[in-house]
Amino acid sequence: MRRFRDTDLDELLASARERRPNVVLEPFKAYFNARFTEAQGQVSGTRLFLEIQARGYRGSRQVVRKHLAALSAGTAEPVRATPQPSQDHLVDHAAP
């Protein structure tokens, strides 16, 4: 609680804005990055925004533009790997 009491409101709001975009875009980064790579970097930010929006993205265009700029500059954060289930957890439903 002391951190919030002793920190300027503008600073708190800025830090919250900086963290949130990564969380909002994270589930779509693998698709986004794949599309960027397949288009060899020649893809419109608006087009990518509309594509991921159709897949459920609810963030802003600015977040998409920022990530696209980071991809173009080679400074984008790596996509977090989604854990895959091990073979031990798979059930063969076709077995008698």
KELUM-546206 format. One record per residue: residue in three letters; y, z, x of N, C-alpha, C, O, CB in turn; chain; residue number from 1. Coordinates in pm, whole numbers, plus 32768, in hexadecimal, padded with zeros to 4 digits. Atoms other than C-alpha are relative to their C-alpha. Glycine has a CB too. Layout:
N
+-----+------+------+------+------+------+------+------+------+------+------+------+------+------+------+------+---+-----+
:   r :  n.v :  n.w :  n.u : ca.v : ca.w : ca.u :  c.v :  c.w :  c.u :  o.v :  o.w :  o.u : cb.v : cb.w : cb.u : c :   k :
+-----+------+------+------+------+------+------+------+------+------+------+------+------+------+------+------+---+-----+
: Ala :    Y :    Z :    X :    Y :    Z :    X :    Y :    Z :    X :    Y :    Z :    X :    Y :    Z :    X : A : NUM :
...
+-----+------+------+------+------+------+------+------+------+------+------+------+------+------+------+------+---+-----+
This chain:
96
+-----+------+------+------+------+------+------+------+------+------+------+------+------+------+------+------+---+-----+
:   r :  n.v :  n.w :  n.u : ca.v : ca.w : ca.u :  c.v :  c.w :  c.u :  o.v :  o.w :  o.u : cb.v : cb.w : cb.u : c :   k :
+-----+------+------+------+------+------+------+------+------+------+------+------+------+------+------+------+---+-----+
: Met : 7F88 : 8000 : 8052 : 8000 : 8000 : 8000 : 807E : 8000 : 8056 : 80E2 : 7FC3 : 8030 : 8000 : 8078 : 7FA3 : A :   1 :
: Arg : 7F8C : 7FF7 : 7FAA : 80EE : 804B : 811D : 802A : 7F75 : 8031 : 80A1 : 7F57 : 803D : 7FE2 : 805C : 8077 : A :   2 :
: Arg : 7FE2 : 8087 : 7FD2 : 80D2 : 7EE3 : 8198 : 805A : 7FB7 : 7F9C : 80BA : 7F75 : 7FC2 : 7F7E : 7FB0 : 8017 : A :   3 :
: Phe : 7FB2 : 8044 : 8067 : 8159 : 7E64 : 804D : 8089 : 803E : 7FF0 : 80EB : 7FF7 : 7FD8 : 7FB6 : 8002 : 7F7C : A :   4 :
: Arg : 7F80 : 7FBC : 8010 : 826A : 7F68 : 8039 : 805F : 7FDE : 8072 : 80D8 : 7FD2 : 805D : 7FEB : 8097 : 7FFA : A :   5 :
: Asp : 7FAD : 8017 : 7F8A : 82E4 : 7F20 : 819A : 8017 : 7F6D : 8022 : 805A : 7F4E : 8085 : 7FC3 : 8044 : 8075 : A :   6 :
: Thr : 7FF4 : 808F : 7FE3 : 82D0 : 7DA4 : 818A : 805F : 7FBF : 7F9B : 805B : 7FDD : 7F24 : 7F76 : 7FBC : 7FFC : A :   7 :
: Asp : 7FA2 : 804B : 8052 : 83E0 : 7CC1 : 8106 : 7FB6 : 7FAB : 7F9A : 7F4E : 7F71 : 7FBA : 805A : 7FA7 : 8059 : A :   8 :
: Leu : 8041 : 804B : 806B : 8386 : 7C19 : 7FBB : 7FEF : 7F6D : 8026 : 7F84 : 7F34 : 800D : 8051 : 800C : 7F7F : A :   9 :
: Asp : 800A : 808C : 7FD9 : 83CF : 7ABC : 8043 : 7F8E : 7FEA : 8065 : 7F48 : 7F85 : 805F : 8084 : 7FCF : 803C : A :  10 :
: Glu : 806C : 8009 : 7F9D : 82E0 : 7AFB : 8166 : 7F78 : 800A : 7FBD : 7F1C : 7FC0 : 7FE0 : 800F : 806E : 806B : A :  11 :
: Leu : 807D : 7FF2 : 8049 : 81CC : 7B6F : 8079 : 7FDE : 7F81 : 7FB3 : 7F6C : 7F53 : 7FB3 : 8007 : 8077 : 7FA1 : A :  12 :
: Leu : 8017 : 807A : 804E : 81F8 : 7A3E : 7F9B : 7FDB : 7F8B : 805A : 7F84 : 7F3C : 8038 : 807C : 7FDE : 7FAE : A :  13 :
: Ala : 801E : 806D : 7FA2 : 81F8 : 7951 : 80C6 : 7F72 : 800D : 8034 : 7F2B : 7FA8 : 803E : 8063 : 8002 : 8076 : A :  14 :
: Ser : 8088 : 7FEF : 7FCC : 80B6 : 79E7 : 8150 : 7F98 : 7FE1 : 7F94 : 7F2E : 7FAC : 7FB3 : 7FEC : 808F : 8035 : A :  15 :
: Ala : 805C : 801E : 806D : 800F : 79CA : 7FFB : 7FF6 : 7F69 : 7FEB : 7F89 : 7F36 : 7FD3 : 802C : 8045 : 7F7E : A :  16 :
: Arg : 8001 : 8092 : 8010 : 8074 : 785B : 7FDE : 7FB4 : 7FBD : 8070 : 7F72 : 7F58 : 805A : 808F : 7FCB : 7FFA : A :  17 :
: Glu : 8044 : 803C : 7F8D : 7FED : 7812 : 8139 : 7F69 : 800D : 7FF4 : 7F21 : 7FB2 : 801E : 802E : 8041 : 8082 : A :  18 :
: Arg : 8091 : 7FEB : 800B : 7E93 : 78A0 : 80EB : 7FC3 : 7FB6 : 7F8A : 7F54 : 7F81 : 7F96 : 7FE3 : 8094 : 7FF4 : A :  19 :
: Arg : 8039 : 8034 : 807B : 7E5F : 781D : 7F8C : 7FD5 : 7F6D : 8007 : 7F68 : 7F4F : 7FD7 : 8063 : 800F : 7F93 : A :  20 :
: Pro : 8029 : 808C : 8003 : 7E58 : 76A2 : 7FC9 : 7F77 : 7FE7 : 803D : 7F2B : 7F94 : 800A : 8066 : 7FAD : 8049 : A :  21 :
: Asn : 8082 : 8015 : 7FC3 : 7D2C : 76B9 : 80AE : 7F8F : 8027 : 7FA0 : 7F27 : 7FE5 : 7F9C : 7FF5 : 804F : 8082 : A :  22 :
: Val : 8066 : 7FD2 : 805E : 7C6B : 7776 : 7FA5 : 7FF1 : 7F9C : 7F8E : 7F81 : 7F7D : 7F65 : 8024 : 808C : 7FC8 : A :  23 :
: Val : 8003 : 805D : 8070 : 7CC7 : 7681 : 7E90 : 7FBF : 7F7C : 8028 : 7F74 : 7F42 : 7FDA : 808E : 7FE7 : 7FCB : A :  24 :
: Leu : 8032 : 8082 : 7FD2 : 7C70 : 754B : 7F5D : 7F73 : 8009 : 803B : 7F2D : 7FA4 : 8041 : 805E : 7FC6 : 8067 : A :  25 :
: Glu : 807E : 7FF0 : 7FB7 : 7B3B : 75D9 : 800D : 7F88 : 7FBC : 7FBE : 7F3E : 7F76 : 8004 : 7FE2 : 8092 : 800F : A :  26 :
: Pro : 8077 : 803F : 803C : 7A34 : 7566 : 7F0D : 8004 : 7F67 : 8003 : 7F9D : 7F26 : 7FEE : 7FF2 : 802F : 7F71 : A :  27 :
: Phe : 7FF0 : 8091 : 8004 : 7ABC : 7401 : 7F26 : 8011 : 7FC1 : 8089 : 801A : 7F47 : 8095 : 8076 : 7FDD : 7FA9 : A :  28 :
: Lys : 7FE4 : 8033 : 7F7A : 7AEF : 73E3 : 809D : 7F94 : 7FA1 : 8034 : 7FB4 : 7F3D : 8074 : 8010 : 8072 : 8060 : A :  29 :
: Ala : 806B : 8057 : 7FCE : 799A : 734B : 80E9 : 800F : 7F74 : 7FC5 : 8007 : 7F11 : 800E : 7F74 : 803A : 7FDC : A :  30 :
: Tyr : 7FEB : 8082 : 8041 : 79D6 : 7234 : 7FEB : 807D : 7FBD : 8037 : 807C : 7F48 : 805A : 800B : 8011 : 7F67 : A :  31 :
: Phe : 7F7D : 8030 : 7FD1 : 7B41 : 720D : 8057 : 7FF2 : 7FC7 : 808D : 8020 : 7F58 : 80AA : 8069 : 8073 : 7FFC : A :  32 :
: Asn : 800E : 802A : 7F75 : 7AE7 : 71F8 : 81C7 : 7FA6 : 7F85 : 800D : 7FC1 : 7F2C : 805E : 7FC7 : 8072 : 8054 : A :  33 :
: Ala : 8059 : 8074 : 7FFE : 79CA : 7103 : 8185 : 804B : 7F82 : 7FD5 : 803A : 7F18 : 8011 : 7F86 : 8017 : 7FA6 : A :  34 :
: Arg : 7FB1 : 8073 : 8030 : 7AB4 : 701D : 80C2 : 8066 : 7FD5 : 8069 : 807B : 7F5D : 807E : 8049 : 8024 : 7F7B : A :  35 :
: Phe : 7F9F : 801E : 7F97 : 7BB8 : 7033 : 81D6 : 7FBA : 7FB4 : 8072 : 7FEF : 7F52 : 80A5 : 8043 : 8083 : 8036 : A :  36 :
: Thr : 804B : 803E : 7F93 : 7AB2 : 6FD8 : 82DB : 7FD0 : 7F75 : 7FDB : 7FDC : 7F17 : 802A : 7F88 : 8057 : 8027 : A :  37 :
: Glu : 8034 : 8083 : 8029 : 7A17 : 6EBB : 8215 : 8070 : 7F99 : 7FF3 : 8059 : 7F22 : 8008 : 7FB6 : 800C : 7F7B : A :  38 :
: Ala : 7F8C : 805A : 800A : 7B72 : 6E26 : 81DD : 8047 : 7FF1 : 8086 : 80AF : 7FAF : 808F : 8062 : 8033 : 7F96 : A :  39 :
: Gln : 7FC7 : 8004 : 7F79 : 7BB9 : 6E4F : 8352 : 8092 : 802E : 8002 : 80E6 : 7FF7 : 8049 : 7FF5 : 7F72 : 8039 : A :  40 :
: Gly : 7F7B : 7FC6 : 8004 : 7CEC : 6F1D : 82FE : 8065 : 7FB1 : 7FAF : 80DA : 7FD8 : 7FA5 : 8033 : 8010 : 8089 : A :  41 :
: Gln : 7FA5 : 8055 : 804C : 7D81 : 6E0A : 8227 : 7FED : 8015 : 7F6A : 7FC9 : 7FB8 : 7F21 : 7FE9 : 7F6D : 8023 : A :  42 :
: Val : 8011 : 7FE0 : 808E : 7D76 : 6EB8 : 80D7 : 807C : 804A : 7FD0 : 80B6 : 809B : 8018 : 7F7F : 8055 : 7FE8 : A :  43 :
: Ser : 7F89 : 7FC5 : 803D : 7E8E : 6F21 : 7FF2 : 7FE7 : 8092 : 7FD9 : 7F7F : 80B4 : 7FA0 : 802B : 7FAF : 7F86 : A :  44 :
: Gly : 8008 : 7F75 : 802A : 7ECF : 7092 : 7FBF : 7FFA : 800D : 7F6A : 7FB4 : 8063 : 7F35 : 8076 : 804E : 8036 : A :  45 :
: Thr : 8001 : 7FFD : 8092 : 7F12 : 704D : 7E51 : 7F76 : 7FDB : 7FCC : 7F43 : 801A : 7F6F : 806A : 7FA0 : 7FC7 : A :  46 :
: Arg : 8087 : 8029 : 802A : 7DC5 : 6F9B : 7E2F : 7F9C : 8072 : 8015 : 7F4D : 8090 : 7FBC : 7FD3 : 7F81 : 804D : A :  47 :
: Leu : 805A : 7F90 : 7FE5 : 7D0B : 70BC : 7ED5 : 801A : 8074 : 7FA0 : 7FBD : 80B4 : 7F70 : 800E : 802F : 8090 : A :  48 :
: Phe : 7FDD : 7F96 : 805F : 7DC7 : 71B4 : 7DFC : 7FC0 : 7FE5 : 7F78 : 7F84 : 803E : 7F3D : 809A : 800C : 7FF2 : A :  49 :
: Leu : 8037 : 8022 : 8083 : 7D5E : 70FC : 7CC0 : 7F67 : 8007 : 7FFF : 7F2B : 8031 : 7F9C : 802D : 7F75 : 7FD6 : A :  50 :
: Glu : 8092 : 7FFB : 7FF7 : 7BF5 : 70DE : 7D36 : 7FCC : 8090 : 7FFC : 7F6D : 80AD : 7FB3 : 7FD1 : 7FBC : 8081 : A :  51 :
: Ile : 8032 : 7F76 : 8001 : 7BCB : 7251 : 7D7F : 802A : 8049 : 7F82 : 7FE6 : 80A6 : 7F55 : 8031 : 804C : 807C : A :  52 :
: Gln : 7FD5 : 7FC4 : 807E : 7C91 : 72AE : 7C49 : 7F99 : 7FDF : 7F92 : 7F7C : 8034 : 7F3E : 808E : 7FCD : 7FD7 : A :  53 :
: Ala : 8067 : 8028 : 8061 : 7B8E : 71EC : 7B7C : 7F7F : 8051 : 8015 : 7F2D : 805B : 7FBB : 7FE2 : 7F69 : 800B : A :  54 :
: Arg : 8076 : 7FB0 : 7FE0 : 7A87 : 72C6 : 7C28 : 801A : 8096 : 7FED : 7FC5 : 80E9 : 800F : 7FD4 : 7FE6 : 8090 : A :  55 :
: Gly : 7FE5 : 7F75 : 8021 : 7B32 : 7409 : 7BBD : 806B : 8046 : 8052 : 8087 : 80BC : 8039 : 7F86 : 804B : 800C : A :  56 :
: Tyr : 7F96 : 7FC2 : 7FAF : 7C42 : 7448 : 7CC1 : 8077 : 8021 : 7FA8 : 80A3 : 7FCF : 7F57 : 802B : 7FA2 : 8075 : A :  57 :
: Arg : 7F8F : 7FD4 : 8051 : 7D60 : 750E : 7C28 : 807A : 8025 : 8054 : 80D9 : 8060 : 8022 : 7FD7 : 8077 : 7FAA : A :  58 :
: Gly : 7F8F : 7FE3 : 7FA8 : 7E48 : 752D : 7D53 : 806C : 7F96 : 7FF5 : 8067 : 7F3E : 7FA0 : 7FD0 : 800C : 8090 : A :  59 :
: Ser : 7F8E : 805B : 8004 : 7F87 : 7472 : 7D9C : 7FEC : 7F87 : 805A : 7F95 : 7F85 : 80B1 : 807E : 804A : 8028 : A :  60 :
: Arg : 7FFF : 8078 : 7FA9 : 7FC7 : 731D : 7E36 : 802C : 8026 : 808D : 7FFE : 7FEC : 80EF : 805D : 7F92 : 7FC5 : A :  61 :
: Gln : 7FCC : 7FD6 : 7F7D : 8080 : 73CD : 7F50 : 7F90 : 8032 : 805A : 7F91 : 8016 : 80D1 : 806B : 806C : 7FEF : A :  62 :
: Val : 8072 : 7FCE : 7FB2 : 7F40 : 747B : 7FC1 : 7FAD : 7F8B : 8033 : 7F80 : 7F8B : 80A5 : 7FA8 : 8061 : 7FAA : A :  63 :
: Val : 804B : 8077 : 7FD9 : 7E8E : 732A : 7FC5 : 804B : 7FB6 : 806E : 800E : 7F8D : 80D1 : 7FE9 : 7FA3 : 7F86 : A :  64 :
: Arg : 7FB0 : 8045 : 7F99 : 7FAB : 7289 : 808B : 7FFA : 804A : 8084 : 7FF1 : 800C : 80EE : 8092 : 7FF2 : 7FD2 : A :  65 :
: Lys : 8005 : 7FAF : 7F87 : 7FA5 : 73A9 : 8183 : 7F7A : 7FF0 : 8048 : 7F75 : 7FE3 : 80C2 : 801A : 8093 : 7FDF : A :  66 :
: His : 8084 : 8010 : 7FC3 : 7E2E : 738B : 81BB : 7FEE : 7F72 : 8036 : 7FB4 : 7F60 : 80A1 : 7F91 : 8020 : 7F99 : A :  67 :
: Leu : 8008 : 808A : 7FD1 : 7E45 : 7210 : 81D8 : 804D : 7FEF : 8082 : 801F : 7FAA : 80DD : 8036 : 7FA0 : 7F95 : A :  68 :
: Ala : 7FB2 : 8005 : 7F84 : 7F54 : 7238 : 82E0 : 7FB4 : 8043 : 8073 : 7FB7 : 8012 : 80E4 : 808A : 8044 : 7FEC : A :  69 :
: Ala : 804D : 7FBA : 7F9A : 7E79 : 7330 : 839D : 7F89 : 7FAA : 802D : 7F68 : 7FA7 : 80A3 : 7FCF : 8089 : 7FCC : A :  70 :
: Leu : 806D : 805A : 7FDC : 7D54 : 723B : 8390 : 8033 : 7F8F : 8058 : 7FF4 : 7F6C : 80BD : 7FBC : 7FC7 : 7F82 : A :  71 :
: Ser : 7FC5 : 806E : 7FB4 : 7E31 : 7123 : 840F : 8026 : 802C : 808D : 8016 : 7FDF : 80ED : 807B : 7FC9 : 7FB9 : A :  72 :
: Ala : 7FD6 : 7FCB : 7F7E : 7EB2 : 71FE : 852B : 7F8A : 8039 : 8050 : 7F98 : 8059 : 80C6 : 806A : 806C : 7FED : A :  73 :
: Gly : 8075 : 7FC7 : 7FBD : 7D54 : 727C : 857D : 8005 : 8097 : 800C : 7FC2 : 80D0 : 8062 : 7FF2 : 7FC4 : 8087 : A :  74 :
: Thr : 7FF1 : 7F6F : 7FFA : 7DB8 : 73E4 : 853B : 7FC5 : 8048 : 7F87 : 7FDA : 80C1 : 7F76 : 8091 : 8024 : 800D : A :  75 :
: Ala : 8038 : 7FC3 : 8079 : 7CFC : 7421 : 83F4 : 7F94 : 8065 : 8025 : 7F49 : 8052 : 8085 : 7FC5 : 7F94 : 7FA3 : A :  76 :
: Glu : 8069 : 7F9B : 7FED : 7C21 : 7556 : 83DF : 7F7A : 7FC2 : 7FDB : 7F73 : 7F70 : 7F7F : 801D : 8080 : 7FAB : A :  77 :
: Pro : 8084 : 8035 : 8025 : 7AAD : 750A : 83DB : 7FD7 : 8031 : 7F76 : 8000 : 809C : 7F49 : 7F96 : 802A : 8068 : A :  78 :
: Val : 8033 : 7FDC : 8085 : 79FF : 750E : 828B : 7F97 : 806B : 8011 : 7F3F : 8061 : 8067 : 7FC6 : 7F84 : 7FB4 : A :  79 :
: Arg : 8064 : 7F95 : 7FFB : 793B : 764B : 824F : 7F7E : 7FCC : 7FC6 : 7F7C : 7F8F : 7F5B : 8030 : 807E : 7FB2 : A :  80 :
: Ala : 8083 : 802E : 802E : 77CA : 7600 : 822D : 7FD2 : 8054 : 7F8A : 7FE1 : 80CE : 7F89 : 7F98 : 8007 : 8072 : A :  81 :
: Thr : 8039 : 7FBC : 8073 : 772B : 7655 : 80E1 : 7F6F : 8020 : 8021 : 7F23 : 7FC5 : 8045 : 800B : 7FAB : 7F7D : A :  82 :
: Pro : 808A : 7FDE : 7FDD : 75E8 : 7715 : 811B : 7F9D : 7FB4 : 7FA7 : 7FAD : 7FAE : 7F2D : 7FE9 : 8097 : 7FF2 : A :  83 :
: Gln : 8069 : 8047 : 8049 : 74B8 : 7648 : 80B8 : 7F8A : 805E : 7FEC : 7F6B : 80AF : 8044 : 7FD4 : 7F7F : 804D : A :  84 :
: Pro : 8073 : 7FAA : 8017 : 738C : 76F4 : 801A : 7F8F : 7FDB : 8060 : 7F7D : 7F65 : 8080 : 7FCF : 7FF7 : 7F6E : A :  85 :
: Ser : 8071 : 801C : 7FA9 : 7260 : 7716 : 80FD : 7F8F : 7FC7 : 7FAB : 7F8F : 7FD6 : 7F31 : 7FD2 : 8080 : 804D : A :  86 :
: Gln : 8072 : 803B : 8046 : 711E : 7662 : 80A2 : 7FAE : 806C : 7FB9 : 7F6C : 804F : 7F55 : 7FA7 : 7FB3 : 8062 : A :  87 :
: Asp : 804D : 7F93 : 803D : 7082 : 77B6 : 8050 : 802E : 801E : 7F72 : 7FE2 : 8054 : 7F22 : 800C : 807D : 8055 : A :  88 :
: His : 7FC9 : 7FDF : 8083 : 7164 : 77D3 : 7F1F : 7FEA : 7F92 : 7F9A : 8003 : 7FA5 : 7F23 : 8093 : 801C : 800C : A :  89 :
: Leu : 8015 : 8070 : 805B : 710A : 7681 : 7E8C : 7F79 : 800F : 7FBA : 7F16 : 8034 : 7FF8 : 8008 : 7F79 : 804C : A :  90 :
: Val : 807A : 7FF3 : 804F : 7008 : 7680 : 7D76 : 7FD6 : 7F75 : 7FD5 : 8029 : 7F2A : 7FA2 : 8015 : 805F : 7F86 : A :  91 :
: Asp : 8033 : 8081 : 802C : 6F2E : 7551 : 7D31 : 7FD5 : 800D : 7F6F : 7F6B : 8045 : 7F50 : 7F8A : 7FD1 : 805B : A :  92 :
: His : 801C : 7FF6 : 808F : 6F3A : 7533 : 7BB7 : 7F94 : 7F9E : 7FD3 : 7F62 : 7FA9 : 7F64 : 807E : 7FE9 : 7FB0 : A :  93 :
: Ala : 8065 : 8063 : 8023 : 6E46 : 740E : 7BBD : 7F72 : 8034 : 8019 : 7F11 : 7FF9 : 7FEA : 8018 : 7F7F : 804D : A :  94 :
: Ala : 8086 : 7FCA : 7FE0 : 6D28 : 74E4 : 7C40 : 7FBE : 8037 : 7F82 : 8003 : 806F : 7F2C : 800A : 806F : 806C : A :  95 :
: Pro : 8045 : 7FCF : 807A : 6C1B : 753D : 7B3B : 7FFF : 8096 : 7FF5 : 7FC9 : 80CC : 7F95 : 7F73 : 7FCF : 7FFD : A :  96 :
+-----+------+------+------+------+------+------+------+------+------+------+------+------+------+------+------+---+-----+
